[in-house]
Amino acid sequence: MIAVRVRDVADGAILVEYPEAGEDEANRAAVALSAFLGRRYPPGEGLLDRIPGARTLFCEFDPLRVSHEAIRRAWASTTASKKSR
C-alpha cells in the first residue's frame, strides 16, 4: 500500500501526495484517483478540476457542494476496495 498525505490547501482545494512512492507509482496512483473522482463527481456535481502530477493530485471543488471530508472519504473508499481484493 502506498503512503498518502492529504492536505487541505484552501476552501475548495485539496492536495493528495504520495511522498514515499517512486515517481511512476505515485503518478499511476494520482491518475487512478483522478479518474475515480471524475466518475464519483460527474461534471456539475461539485468537483471543478483534477490535476495529477508526478507525485501528487490537486483537486479543486465547490466547497458548497463537496467538502474536504467527502474527498477524503472517496479516497479512503478506493484504498479499502484495493485491500479487499
WOURQUI-V370371 format. One record per helix or strand of 2 or more residues. SS is the DSSP state (a for helix, b for strand). FROM is the first residue (numbers start at 0). LEN is the number of residues. If there is no record, write none. Layout:
{{SS,FROM,LEN} {SS,FROM,LEN}}
//
This chain:
{{b,4,6} {b,12,5} {a,22,18} {b,46,6} {b,55,6} {a,67,16}}
//
